[in-house]
């Protein structure tokens, strides 16, 4: 049973993966692709290159620009295929051995593995594997898949991978690089996004977001579908269903917060989805304001939508410094609060004397929202009406977002009226779950409009395996009525 997590620092990004096959500049293209995916993880980065001397790896803690500061680090990975990863730890811990891609050398081959997501049965699988003699080199759940693959009786890597994929549960996007092929797979619910593209010279790419395809001049081919395994070789790519027990449930936070606005996920542009959320929010939660202000950067699209629908002018009332570390990285509460003021500042000439409708994408701990409201008031705002372009976040996530406890989730412990008082705002309103689902507008008949909304409703689209006891314990601490939240 997993150890209980006692702190939620913020709504932390997931991870980003980028793989390419059949391009002489594979490592350099992967390097560029990882820069585009940097928002998905800032803890560490790595690239494995398929070189003339075999698979070689360079990895480390820090941003992509820091890990690959020396051009020689990238040059040693030159070859015709590569696999890269940017990481934020959702399982395991902050140790060098967990930085991906993980590279495995066997007597008959070498393989590199990168993963975005979280396996809900990794702990029990690991215990079983260790009892059978498996030796793990990391604490990451990613390594579980490799042990399962190597223990499979199937004769081909594809067969072994299918065997392994049918034993792991949860939310995942795996990419595996070998000397002869590049493989990619998505969980049966498609929680974590993965797309395929093609460069003009024929090189095939699989990565977390279409924005990374655009950055390297690749043409989008398709999303990797739930339960699908992609095999890429010199002959092109093939798609195989490793399971037919699938049901689309894309992580709704991809549209709300995680993904870049210039990315598309299952045919829906992220920016346009956020604008639609803002419009719907204005319909559901109108406010008597003079100006609409968005919290940079992920909330700007929703703020534009709110302004358009409400016919209230959109203004640049908050400015973000691009050179300050993200607040969730800070080790103490005091430093996190100070970082908010270093990162964001109010434009006094815009907000002074105004009734401000402040639009944010979500409230997690409440710390940042309290600071933002105070910033606007210190700059002379007459009133602040806070509008959140997502439902109240009240339940843990077990599919790859680092929120596995309700203890510090603001909305899990306080009513809307209590939150309004604690935030010091004149009014507070959230987008409804139905409003979220309809704003994204995925073309599907799957429940919840093809989205995972468990963080808002407490209704999970899969079994939770090792985490079920955690969930039961967490729900017993909730000070709100679960049935009312889910309604």
N, C-alpha and C positions, 0 to 999 in steps of 0.2 A: 504494500500500500504506500503511495507516495507520501513523503513528508509534507506536513502542512506548511504552506507559504504564509509568512506573517507580514509581508509588506508589498504594497502595490505602488510602484514609483510613478507610473504614468501609463498612458496607452502606448506601449512600446511596439515599434515596427516588428515585422516578421523577419524574413531573410529574402535575399534575391539570388537567383541562379541564372547563369548564362553559359550555354554550351554551343560549340560550332564544330562542324565537320566539313572537310573538303575545301579548305581555303589556305593558301600559303602564308597568310598573315594572321593565322588563327589567334595566336596569343595577344597580338596588338589589338585585334578587333574585340576580343574578350575583355581586355583592359578597358577599352572605351565603353563597352556595354556595362561593365560593373560601375563605372562612374555614373552612368545614367540610372542605375539601380541603387545608388548609394543611400537614398532615402529609406530603403528597406532594412538597413542594418549598418551601424557604425562601429560595432565592437571589434570586428576583424574582417580580413579579406584574404583570399587566396586564389591562385590559378594553377591548374595542372596542364602542362602542354604535352602533346604527343610528338616527341622529337625523334630525330634519327637514332638517338641513343635510348629510346623508350620513353615511358611516362616520367616526367620530372615535375617537381612542385616547388612553388615559392609561396609563403603564407606568413601571416603575423597579425598582431594586434594593431588596431588603428584604422583610419580611412584608407581607401584605395591609394590615394596620392602619397600617403605615408608609408604604406607597406611596399609600394613599388617606386620609392623615391629615386633609387639608383637604376638608370636605364639597363644596366647589366642584369638586373633581376628579371626583367622581362625578356631580354635577348636570349637568355639560356633556355627559355621555354618555346623558342621558335619551332614551328612545325605546321602540319596541315590540320590539326584538330586541337581543341582546348576546352577546358571546363573551368568556370570561375564561380565564386560565391562571395557574397557579403553577408555578414552574420549579426543578428541580435539573438542572444541566448534565450530560447524559450524552454529548452530542456537541457539538462546537463549543468555546466557551470562555466565560469570564465577561466579556463585553463587553455594553454596553447594547443594541447592535444585535441581540443574540440573545434579548432578553427578548420573550416572546410575550404575546398574539397578534401575529404579524407582519402589518403592514398594507401592502397594495400598491395603488397608484393607477395605473390605466391610462387611456388616452384614451377608452375606451368604458365603463369600469366601475371599481369598487373592490372589493377582496376582503380579508378577514382570515382568517388561518390559524393554528390552534393544534394542537399535536402532543404526544403522549406516546409515547415509545418511541425506537427507534434503527434507522436504515436500514442494512442490511449492505452495500448496494451504492452508498451515497451518494457515496463518494469517486470511484469510477469514473464514475458518472453526472455528477457535477459537472465532472470533467475533460472529458468528452465535450461537455457543454453549453457550457462556457467556450470550447472549441475551435470551437464553432458560433456564438460571439459573445455568449453570455449573460453578463450582469454581475450578480454576487451582491453583496447589501448586508450579508449576515451570514455567519458561519462555521457556522451551524446547518444540520444536514441537512434540517431542515424546509423550507427554501427551495427545495430540489431539486424537491419536488412541484409547487410553483407554476410553476416554469420548464417542467416537463413538461406541465402543464395548458395553459399559454398557447401551447405549440408544437403542441398536438394539432390535427389537421385537422377534428375533429368540430365540429358546428354549435352544440351546446348545452353549457352548463356541466356538466351531468350526464354527457354523453358524453365531454367532455374529461377530466373527473375519472376516469371509468372507464378511459379510455385511460392516464392517468397512474398510477393505482393498479396497473395490470397491469405497470408497468415498475419499480416499487420493491419491494424485498425487505426482510425483517426483521420486527421487532415494532413495530406502530404502531396508534395510535388517532388519526385525524385529524378535526378539526372545522373546517368552512369556512363563513364567513358572507359573504353577498353582499347586495345591496340587495333581492333578491327571494326568497331562500331560505336555509335553513341545511342544510348537508350534514354527514354523519358517516360514517366508514368505519373498519373494523377489519381488521387483516391476516388472511390466510387461515388462520392458526393461533389467532387470538384470544389472543395473548400478553398484550396489554394490554386491560383491561376497559373497557367503555363501556355505559351503560344509557340507556334512554329513559323519561321520565315525563311526567305531565300535571298542571298546576295546576288547582284548582277552576274558575278563570275560563277555562280552555281553553288557556292557554299551554303549549307543548310544550318539554320540556327534554331535552338530551342531556349526560351528564356521566360522570365517571370512576367514581363510587361511588354506591350507593343511599343512603348516609348523607346525601349532599348533597341528594337528592330529599326525604328526610324533613325536613331542616332548613328547606326552603322550602315545605313543605306540599304536595308533589307526590306523586301516586300512581304507583307503578312500573307500567310497561307491559311492557317486555321488555328483555333483554340484546341488544345488537347482536351478531349472530352472526358467526363467522369468514367473511371474504370478502364481507361484506354492506355495501351502501351505503344509507344512510338519507337521504331527501330530505324536508325539512319546509318547507311553504309555508302560506299562509293557508287552504288547503283541507285541511290535515292532513299526515300523513306517509305515505310509501310506502317499501317495502323492496325493494331490487334486489340480486341476486347479481352482483357484478362479476367473480367467478370461481367456478367450481364445484370447483376443486382445493383443497379445504379439509380440515383435520384439526385438531380441537380440541387445543390444548396451552397451557392457561392457565399463566401464570407462577406456579409453586408458591410463590414468595416473597410473592405477594399474600396468600395464606392464612396463611403463616408469620409475616410481619412487616409488610408494607407497608400493607394495607388496614385501615380502622377495624373494630373488632370488631362494630359495629352495621350493617355493610354486608353485602350478599349478592351473591355472584358466581356466575352460572349456577345459581341456585337453592340455593346452599349458604351458610348464615350463617357468617361468618368466626369469630365467637366460638365457635360450636358445633364448627366444624372444629378450632379450637385446643384446645378441651377434649378432643375425641376424640384429638388428637395426644398430649396429656398422658396420657390413659388408656393408649394403646397404648405410650407410652414407659415407663410404670410396669410394663407386662407384659413388655416386652423388656429393660428395664434397671432391675430392682428395686434398692432401696438400703435399708440398715439405718439409718434416720434417726428422729429424734424429732419433727421438724417439716419441713414443706415450705414453701419461700419462693420466690416468683416475682420476677423482675427487672422492675420497673415500666418501661413499661406494657404493651408488646406480649407479654410472657411470662406475664402474670397468668392468662389463660384456660387456657393449658397447665398451669400450676402447679395450678390448681383441679382439672383433670382428673387430674393425677398424684396429688394428695392423695385424691381420691375413690376411685380405683382401688386405691391402696396402703393405704388406711385409715390414713394418717398425717395428723395435724392440719395444716391450712393456717394459716399465721401471717403477719402483716405484719412481716416481718423487715427489709425495706428500704423506705425512704421516699424519694420523688423530689421534688426541688424543681421547681416548674413555671416558675421564673423564671430558669433558667440556660440559656444557648445550648447547642445540641446539640454533643456532643464532636467530631463529624467536621468541624465548621466551623473548629475551632482550627487555626492554621497550623503549629504545631510539635508534635512528639511530647511534649515536656515539658508544654506547655499542655493537650494532650489528656488526659494522665494526671491533671493537676490538676483538670481539668473534671469528671472522673468523680467525684471526691470532693466537689466542689461540688454536683454534680447529685444524687448518691445518698448516703444515710447509713444505717448499720445501727442497728436498735433493740436496744440492749444488753440491756434487760430481757427481750426475747423470745429472743435467740439465745445469750446467755451460758450456757455449760455444756451446750449442746445439740449433738446431731449433726444438722446441717442438710442437707437435700436442696435444693440450689439449682437451680431450673429456669430456663433461658434459651432464647430462640427459636433462636439461631444463634451460631456463633463465626466471626468473619471474620479479624481481625488478631490477636486474643487479648489485646490491651491492656486492654480493658474487663473481660474475665473475670478477668485477673490482679488487677486493682484490686478487683473485687467480692469475690473470695475473701479478699484481704487485709483488706478492710473487715470481713467477718464474723469473721475470726480476731482482729483487733484488738478486736472487741466481745466476745470471749470464747467464740466457737464452739469446741466440743470437736473437731468434725470437719466437713468440708465435702465432700459428694458432689455433683458437678456433673452435671446431666442436661440434654441439649440436645434440644429438641423438633423437630429437623430432622436430616437426615443430614450428615456432614462436608462442608463447602463447599470443594471442591478444584479447581474448573474455572471458567474465565472465563465471563461472560455477554456476549452480543453483541446482545441484544434490548431493551436499555433500562435495565439496572442498571449502575452505574458500577464494575464489576469486570472489567477486561479484561486482567489480568495475574495470574499465580499467585505472583509473587515474595513477596508479603506475606500470602497466604492461609495461615493457620496450619496448617490440616489438609492443605494441599498439600505442605507441607515437613516434616511430622512425623507419626509414627505416633501412635495413640491413647495408647500407653504413654509416648511422649516428651512428648506434650501434657499428660498427667496430671502428670508430674514438673515440667514448666515452669510449669504453673498452680498447683502446690502444693496439689492436691486429693487427698482420700483415695481417690476413685474418679471415673471419667469415663465417661459413656455417651451414645450418640447414637441417635436414632430411625432405623430402617431406611427405605430407599426404599419398600419395599412397605408398611410401616406408615404412611408419609406418604400414599401414594396411597389406601390404604383408609380412612384417617382423614378425608380430604377427601370422598371418596365421591361424586364427580360421576357423574351418570347418563349414561354414555357407553360405547361400545365402543372408543373411541380408545385408542391405546397409552399406557401409563403412567397409566391412569385419567383421560386428558384433561388431564394436567399436563405442563409442561415441567420436567424434573428434570435438565437437562444440567449444572447447576452441581455436582451430586453424582455424576453418572455419566460425564460427558464425552461422552455420546451426544446430538447435537444434532438437533432435529426438522426442520431445514432446512439447505440449503447456506449457507455463511458468506461467500461472495463475497469482498469486499475483506479480510476478517478471517481467511481460511483460513491465510495465511502466519503471521499472529500466533499462531493456535492451534497450528500445528505447532511453532513456536519455543517457545511456552510449555510444551507437553507434553514437550519435550526437557529441560526444566529440572526436571520433577517428580522428587522423590526417593521417590515411592511407586509401587507397581505399578498401572498404569492398569487392567489386566484385573481385578485383584483388587477394585479400587474399583467397577468397573462390574458386578461379579457380584451 
